[in-house]
Amino acid sequence: MKVLNFFYFEFSTYILIIGFAFIISFIVFYKISKQNYSKLDIIYIYVINIVGFAIGSKSMSLISNNTEITIYNFINSGYSYLGGIICSILVVILYCKRYKLDFINMLSNFIVVYPLIYSISKIGCFMNGCCYGIININDINYKIPLQLVDSIIMLILFLILLVQFNKQKKLVISMFFCLFSTVRFLEDYFRDTRNILIFNFTLEQIVCGILLITNVIIIIFRMYKKRNYRYNRATLK
């Protein structure tokens, strides 16, 4: 892991970039949440979210790499962004249930900043020299900066969600999981290291597939429900 030297101190560039990602994302999260929630709620739930994110990302990394779950391995393992999102959502659920907050509304706020965190964090991966991709052309493997491609795609996704958030907030959650899961599923084929679980699929791809299918069904159900509602209103008139 690459480090920056500052007098007698050493700082991991990767950890610094991730920290920067969470700070920038908090600013965005605060701005879109302050109208509906108190400052303390916003700060508390974001800090708890970071803890949940760290635990989830580390845990899924260990499981994906089929590594024994010990304290040492947990501390020194990598990060799985997908695992971080899943655990983050769980802690948001628990917090909202404990303090009787609107979970869907709060999750929508978090969903907007998830791809922003991912986008900035991937710059850290690039600076750290990890998470490269491989393209095989005529039996020759070419190394590609997959981290930067991820970073650009997720920045675009963040902007799309931010626009959608201001127009129709309820669609943000399903839209994120559909788009994120599709991108993450496809780009996993180009990673330089893939830990196959079954049928040439990694654990992350299987989870992404489940999330994609689930949210497509949710979107179809909402469209069907909305169409029936309009039909019933037209019939009553």
C-alpha positions as CSV (number, residue, x, y, z in Angstrom):
1,M,0.0,0.0,0.0
2,K,1.5,3.4,-1.1
3,V,2.1,6.0,1.6
4,L,2.7,9.7,1.9
5,N,5.4,10.8,4.2
6,F,4.9,14.0,6.3
7,F,7.8,14.7,8.6
8,Y,7.8,11.6,10.9
9,F,4.4,10.4,9.9
10,E,3.2,8.1,7.2
11,F,-0.3,8.2,5.7
12,S,-1.8,5.6,3.3
13,T,-2.9,7.3,0.1
14,Y,-5.7,4.8,-0.2
15,I,-7.1,5.5,3.3
16,L,-6.7,9.3,2.8
17,I,-8.7,9.2,-0.5
18,I,-11.5,7.1,1.2
19,G,-11.6,9.5,4.1
20,F,-11.9,12.4,1.6
21,A,-14.7,10.5,-0.2
22,F,-16.7,10.2,3.0
23,I,-16.2,13.9,3.9
24,I,-17.3,15.2,0.5
25,S,-20.3,12.8,0.5
26,F,-21.3,13.9,4.0
27,I,-21.5,17.5,2.7
28,V,-23.8,16.4,-0.1
29,F,-25.8,14.2,2.3
30,Y,-26.2,17.0,4.8
31,K,-27.4,19.4,2.1
32,I,-30.1,17.1,0.8
33,S,-31.2,15.9,4.3
34,K,-31.2,19.1,6.4
35,Q,-34.8,20.1,5.4
36,N,-36.2,16.9,6.9
37,Y,-33.9,15.9,9.7
38,S,-32.1,17.5,12.6
39,K,-28.3,18.1,12.5
40,L,-27.7,15.5,15.2
41,D,-29.7,12.9,13.4
42,I,-27.8,13.6,10.2
43,I,-24.4,13.4,11.9
44,Y,-25.2,10.3,14.0
45,I,-26.7,8.3,11.2
46,Y,-23.8,9.2,8.9
47,V,-21.1,8.2,11.4
48,I,-23.0,4.9,12.2
49,N,-23.2,4.4,8.4
50,I,-19.4,4.6,8.1
51,V,-19.0,2.0,10.8
52,G,-21.5,-0.3,9.1
53,F,-19.9,0.3,5.8
54,A,-16.5,-0.6,7.1
55,I,-17.7,-3.8,8.7
56,G,-19.7,-4.9,5.7
57,S,-17.0,-4.1,3.2
58,K,-14.3,-6.0,5.2
59,S,-16.6,-9.0,5.9
60,M,-17.6,-9.4,2.2
61,S,-14.0,-9.1,1.1
62,L,-13.0,-12.0,3.4
63,I,-15.9,-14.1,2.2
64,S,-15.2,-13.3,-1.5
65,N,-11.6,-14.3,-1.1
66,N,-12.4,-17.4,0.9
67,T,-10.2,-16.1,3.7
68,E,-10.5,-17.3,7.3
69,I,-12.4,-14.8,9.4
70,T,-10.0,-13.7,12.1
71,I,-9.3,-10.3,13.7
72,Y,-6.0,-10.1,11.9
73,N,-7.4,-10.9,8.5
74,F,-10.3,-8.6,9.1
75,I,-8.0,-5.6,9.8
76,N,-5.7,-6.4,6.9
77,S,-8.3,-7.4,4.3
78,G,-9.4,-5.3,1.4
79,Y,-12.7,-3.6,0.9
80,S,-15.8,-4.8,-1.0
81,Y,-18.0,-1.8,-1.8
82,L,-21.0,-4.0,-2.3
83,G,-20.7,-5.5,1.1
84,G,-20.3,-2.0,2.5
85,I,-23.6,-0.9,0.9
86,I,-25.5,-3.9,2.2
87,C,-24.3,-3.4,5.8
88,S,-24.8,0.4,5.6
89,I,-28.5,-0.2,4.6
90,L,-28.9,-2.5,7.6
91,V,-27.6,0.1,10.1
92,V,-29.8,2.7,8.5
93,I,-32.8,0.4,9.0
94,L,-31.9,-0.1,12.6
95,Y,-31.4,3.5,13.3
96,C,-34.6,4.6,11.6
97,K,-36.5,1.9,13.5
98,R,-35.0,2.9,16.8
99,Y,-35.8,6.6,16.4
100,K,-38.9,6.2,14.4
101,L,-37.7,7.9,11.2
102,D,-38.9,7.4,7.7
103,F,-36.6,4.6,6.4
104,I,-37.3,5.0,2.7
105,N,-36.8,8.7,2.8
106,M,-33.5,8.4,4.7
107,L,-32.3,5.6,2.5
108,S,-33.0,7.7,-0.6
109,N,-30.7,10.3,0.8
110,F,-27.9,7.8,1.3
111,I,-28.5,6.2,-2.2
112,V,-27.6,9.5,-3.8
113,V,-24.2,9.7,-2.2
114,Y,-23.2,6.0,-2.5
115,P,-21.9,6.3,-6.1
116,L,-20.1,9.5,-5.2
117,I,-18.2,7.6,-2.4
118,Y,-17.4,4.8,-4.9
119,S,-16.3,7.3,-7.6
120,I,-13.8,9.1,-5.3
121,S,-12.6,5.8,-3.6
122,K,-11.7,4.3,-7.0
123,I,-9.2,7.1,-7.5
124,G,-7.6,5.8,-4.3
125,C,-7.4,2.3,-5.9
126,F,-5.7,3.8,-8.9
127,M,-3.1,5.7,-6.8
128,N,-2.6,2.5,-4.7
129,G,-2.0,0.5,-7.9
130,C,-4.8,-2.1,-7.2
131,C,-8.1,-3.1,-8.9
132,Y,-6.8,-3.0,-12.4
133,G,-8.6,-4.7,-15.3
134,I,-7.5,-7.1,-17.9
135,I,-8.5,-7.3,-21.6
136,N,-7.4,-10.3,-23.7
137,I,-6.8,-9.6,-27.4
138,N,-5.3,-12.4,-29.5
139,D,-4.3,-14.3,-26.4
140,I,-2.4,-11.3,-25.1
141,N,-3.5,-9.7,-21.8
142,Y,-3.6,-5.9,-21.7
143,K,-3.7,-4.1,-18.4
144,I,-6.4,-1.4,-18.2
145,P,-7.2,1.3,-15.6
146,L,-10.5,-0.2,-14.7
147,Q,-10.6,1.9,-11.5
148,L,-10.7,5.2,-13.5
149,V,-13.5,3.8,-15.7
150,D,-15.4,2.8,-12.6
151,S,-14.8,6.3,-11.2
152,I,-16.2,8.1,-14.2
153,I,-19.2,5.8,-14.6
154,M,-20.1,6.2,-10.9
155,L,-19.7,10.0,-11.0
156,I,-22.2,10.0,-13.9
157,L,-24.5,7.8,-11.9
158,F,-24.3,10.2,-8.9
159,L,-25.3,13.1,-11.2
160,I,-28.2,11.1,-12.6
161,L,-29.5,10.2,-9.1
162,L,-29.0,13.8,-7.9
163,V,-31.2,15.1,-10.7
164,Q,-33.8,12.3,-10.2
165,F,-33.7,13.0,-6.4
166,N,-34.9,16.5,-7.1
167,K,-37.7,15.3,-9.4
168,Q,-39.0,12.0,-8.1
169,K,-37.3,10.9,-5.0
170,K,-39.1,7.5,-4.6
171,L,-37.5,6.2,-7.8
172,V,-33.9,6.8,-6.7
173,I,-33.5,3.6,-4.7
174,S,-34.6,1.2,-7.4
175,M,-32.8,3.2,-10.1
176,F,-29.5,3.0,-8.2
177,F,-29.7,-0.7,-7.6
178,C,-30.6,-1.4,-11.2
179,L,-27.8,0.7,-12.7
180,F,-25.2,0.0,-10.1
181,S,-25.8,-3.8,-10.2
182,T,-25.7,-3.9,-14.0
183,V,-22.4,-1.9,-14.2
184,R,-20.8,-3.9,-11.3
185,F,-21.9,-7.2,-12.7
186,L,-20.4,-6.5,-16.2
187,E,-17.2,-4.9,-15.1
188,D,-16.4,-7.7,-12.8
189,Y,-15.5,-9.8,-15.9
190,F,-12.6,-7.5,-16.6
191,R,-11.0,-7.5,-13.2
192,D,-7.5,-8.8,-13.0
193,T,-8.4,-11.1,-10.2
194,R,-11.7,-12.9,-10.0
195,N,-12.7,-15.3,-7.2
196,I,-15.2,-17.6,-8.9
197,L,-17.9,-19.0,-6.7
198,I,-20.1,-20.9,-9.1
199,F,-20.8,-21.0,-12.9
200,N,-18.1,-18.4,-13.6
201,F,-19.8,-15.9,-11.3
202,T,-18.2,-14.2,-8.3
203,L,-20.0,-13.6,-5.1
204,E,-20.4,-9.9,-6.0
205,Q,-21.9,-10.8,-9.4
206,I,-24.4,-13.1,-7.7
207,V,-25.4,-10.5,-5.2
208,C,-25.7,-7.9,-8.0
209,G,-27.9,-10.2,-10.0
210,I,-30.2,-10.7,-7.1
211,L,-30.4,-6.9,-6.5
212,L,-31.0,-6.2,-10.2
213,I,-33.8,-8.8,-10.5
214,T,-35.5,-7.7,-7.3
215,N,-35.5,-4.0,-8.2
216,V,-36.7,-4.6,-11.8
217,I,-39.6,-6.5,-10.3
218,I,-40.2,-3.6,-7.9
219,I,-40.2,-1.1,-10.7
220,I,-42.6,-3.2,-12.8
221,F,-44.9,-3.6,-9.8
222,R,-44.9,0.2,-9.2
223,M,-45.7,0.9,-12.9
224,Y,-48.5,-1.6,-12.8
225,K,-49.9,-0.2,-9.6
226,K,-49.7,3.4,-11.0
227,R,-51.4,2.4,-14.2
228,N,-54.2,0.7,-12.3
229,Y,-54.6,3.8,-10.1
230,R,-54.9,6.0,-13.2
231,Y,-57.4,3.6,-14.8
232,N,-59.5,3.5,-11.7
233,R,-59.6,7.3,-11.4
234,A,-60.6,7.6,-15.1
235,T,-63.3,5.0,-14.6
236,L,-64.7,6.9,-11.6
237,K,-64.9,10.0,-13.6
